[in-house]
């Protein structure tokens, strides 16, 4: 099942987790240092909260579409390139505590979008190479560090 992702950079991560839990009637599926991931089933949405800095307002970090397989991520790459969009492919990259294959494109307002598949859990929030997701994230001491009982993986 595909689902849309919205990643927000939040200056007060615990307050944002509490707010979005109430808003969506869903607890995070995954809590890690500087990171929370909500797997909302109705409507299908992956809501990601990333620790921001205290001097900024909550803002969109990036948007995405999660797909089920590497083949689907590759098909998205081909389709987007065939439509004339500039693509940036990242295979076997670590981002947001997951090993992923993905392709990035930017909308007309330069908003970053990714089509991605999660291949495995990882022990890092930060990316292995520089791009849009999870950059400039103050992680140490930035929020909850334990996984929730319902699931999820955190180092």
MIKE-264245 format. One record per residue (C-alpha): x, y, z; residue in three letters. Coordinates in steps of 0.001 Angstrom, whole numbers, plus 500000, padded with zeros to 6 digits. Example, Ala and Ser with C-alpha at 12.3 -4.5 7.8 and 13.67 -1.06 7.14 Angstrom:
<recs>
+--------+--------+--------+-----+
|   east |  north |     up |  aa |
+--------+--------+--------+-----+
| 512300 | 495500 | 507800 | ALA |
| 513670 | 498940 | 507140 | SER |
+--------+--------+--------+-----+
</recs>
This chain:
<recs>
+--------+--------+--------+-----+
|   east |  north |     up |  aa |
+--------+--------+--------+-----+
| 500000 | 500000 | 500000 | UNK |
| 501368 | 503410 | 499063 | UNK |
| 500887 | 506353 | 501383 | UNK |
| 501755 | 510024 | 501390 | UNK |
| 504415 | 511281 | 503776 | UNK |
| 504726 | 514693 | 505345 | UNK |
| 507823 | 515418 | 507394 | UNK |
| 507726 | 518408 | 509711 | UNK |
| 510677 | 520020 | 511458 | UNK |
| 509405 | 520899 | 514942 | UNK |
| 511222 | 523110 | 517483 | UNK |
| 509471 | 521451 | 520463 | UNK |
| 509375 | 517776 | 519583 | UNK |
| 507620 | 516508 | 522759 | UNK |
| 504850 | 519126 | 522390 | UNK |
| 504465 | 518276 | 518693 | UNK |
| 504237 | 514558 | 519481 | UNK |
| 501540 | 515234 | 522080 | UNK |
| 499596 | 517515 | 519698 | UNK |
| 499729 | 515152 | 516721 | UNK |
| 498789 | 512174 | 518910 | UNK |
| 495638 | 514027 | 519906 | UNK |
| 494967 | 515330 | 516376 | UNK |
| 495261 | 511922 | 514713 | UNK |
| 494132 | 509664 | 517605 | UNK |
| 497367 | 507762 | 516931 | UNK |
| 500521 | 507287 | 518980 | UNK |
| 503873 | 507295 | 517182 | UNK |
| 504818 | 503944 | 515677 | UNK |
| 508459 | 504859 | 516208 | UNK |
| 510200 | 507222 | 518630 | UNK |
| 513929 | 507840 | 518433 | UNK |
| 516292 | 510597 | 519464 | UNK |
| 515089 | 513699 | 517602 | UNK |
| 512480 | 511783 | 515592 | UNK |
| 508894 | 510506 | 515728 | UNK |
| 507060 | 508569 | 513025 | UNK |
| 503268 | 508231 | 512972 | UNK |
| 501754 | 505490 | 510764 | UNK |
| 498222 | 506817 | 510318 | UNK |
| 495847 | 504398 | 508642 | UNK |
| 492843 | 506633 | 507932 | UNK |
| 493668 | 508486 | 505794 | UNK |
| 496883 | 506641 | 504879 | UNK |
| 499633 | 509034 | 505967 | UNK |
| 503125 | 508775 | 507330 | UNK |
| 503636 | 511826 | 509526 | UNK |
| 507261 | 512331 | 510503 | UNK |
| 508384 | 514827 | 513126 | UNK |
| 512047 | 515856 | 513129 | UNK |
| 513612 | 517922 | 515911 | UNK |
| 514160 | 521495 | 514784 | UNK |
| 515918 | 524340 | 516514 | UNK |
| 514184 | 526332 | 519261 | UNK |
| 514318 | 529597 | 517292 | UNK |
| 512268 | 528392 | 514301 | UNK |
| 508575 | 527765 | 513719 | UNK |
| 507370 | 524318 | 512748 | UNK |
| 507869 | 523950 | 508996 | UNK |
| 507639 | 521318 | 506304 | UNK |
| 510965 | 519530 | 505965 | UNK |
| 509972 | 517440 | 502937 | UNK |
| 507103 | 515500 | 501362 | UNK |
| 507028 | 512018 | 499946 | UNK |
| 505260 | 508959 | 498691 | UNK |
| 506186 | 505644 | 500283 | UNK |
| 506027 | 502652 | 497953 | UNK |
| 506175 | 498934 | 498738 | UNK |
| 509176 | 497761 | 496729 | UNK |
| 512499 | 498824 | 495253 | UNK |
| 511004 | 498086 | 491846 | UNK |
| 508226 | 500609 | 492528 | UNK |
| 510814 | 503220 | 493571 | UNK |
| 512751 | 502563 | 490351 | UNK |
| 509541 | 502804 | 488311 | UNK |
| 508839 | 506183 | 489949 | UNK |
| 512335 | 507311 | 488967 | UNK |
| 511740 | 506344 | 485342 | UNK |
| 508263 | 507881 | 485239 | UNK |
| 509412 | 511188 | 486766 | UNK |
| 512444 | 511436 | 484464 | UNK |
| 510249 | 510615 | 481462 | UNK |
| 508020 | 513541 | 482504 | UNK |
| 511034 | 515857 | 482260 | UNK |
| 511658 | 516281 | 485986 | UNK |
| 515212 | 516448 | 487308 | UNK |
| 515735 | 513430 | 489563 | UNK |
| 518289 | 512678 | 492270 | UNK |
| 518489 | 508936 | 492962 | UNK |
| 519721 | 507610 | 496307 | UNK |
| 519978 | 503856 | 496671 | UNK |
| 520974 | 502105 | 499887 | UNK |
| 520965 | 505383 | 501798 | UNK |
| 520327 | 505758 | 505507 | UNK |
| 517781 | 508382 | 506475 | UNK |
| 515304 | 508711 | 509331 | UNK |
| 516397 | 505462 | 511019 | UNK |
| 515817 | 503455 | 507825 | UNK |
| 517786 | 502021 | 504921 | UNK |
| 516035 | 503269 | 501785 | UNK |
| 516047 | 503429 | 498012 | UNK |
| 514574 | 506724 | 496814 | UNK |
| 514325 | 509370 | 494177 | UNK |
| 514023 | 513106 | 494865 | UNK |
| 512313 | 515752 | 492733 | UNK |
| 511424 | 519375 | 493476 | UNK |
| 508089 | 521071 | 492862 | UNK |
| 507701 | 524492 | 491268 | UNK |
| 508131 | 526165 | 494667 | UNK |
| 511318 | 524116 | 495263 | UNK |
| 509524 | 521892 | 497776 | UNK |
| 511370 | 518562 | 498005 | UNK |
| 509427 | 515357 | 497260 | UNK |
| 510715 | 511815 | 497544 | UNK |
| 509390 | 508489 | 496294 | UNK |
| 510968 | 505856 | 498508 | UNK |
| 510918 | 502322 | 499856 | UNK |
| 512088 | 501354 | 503336 | UNK |
| 514315 | 498297 | 503000 | UNK |
| 515436 | 497821 | 506617 | UNK |
| 515841 | 499554 | 509960 | UNK |
| 518997 | 501611 | 510562 | UNK |
| 520631 | 503131 | 513603 | UNK |
| 520926 | 506718 | 512375 | UNK |
| 518659 | 509688 | 511750 | UNK |
| 521166 | 511548 | 509602 | UNK |
| 521808 | 510804 | 505975 | UNK |
| 524921 | 509063 | 504724 | UNK |
| 525208 | 511607 | 501924 | UNK |
| 523971 | 515148 | 501731 | UNK |
| 520569 | 515940 | 500296 | UNK |
| 517209 | 517144 | 501489 | UNK |
| 516073 | 514775 | 504234 | UNK |
| 517201 | 515029 | 507834 | UNK |
| 519934 | 517599 | 507271 | UNK |
| 521133 | 520015 | 509924 | UNK |
| 519215 | 518113 | 512577 | UNK |
| 520285 | 518656 | 516195 | UNK |
| 519869 | 515109 | 517461 | UNK |
| 521742 | 514741 | 520745 | UNK |
| 519328 | 515269 | 523617 | UNK |
| 516660 | 516437 | 521226 | UNK |
| 513784 | 514266 | 522293 | UNK |
| 512581 | 510800 | 523204 | UNK |
| 515134 | 508049 | 522707 | UNK |
| 513131 | 504914 | 523417 | UNK |
| 510890 | 503013 | 521006 | UNK |
| 507209 | 502791 | 521791 | UNK |
| 505937 | 499408 | 522916 | UNK |
| 503689 | 499001 | 519876 | UNK |
| 506594 | 498686 | 517480 | UNK |
| 509344 | 500513 | 515752 | UNK |
| 513077 | 500283 | 516006 | UNK |
| 515522 | 502662 | 517567 | UNK |
| 519153 | 502020 | 518507 | UNK |
+--------+--------+--------+-----+
</recs>
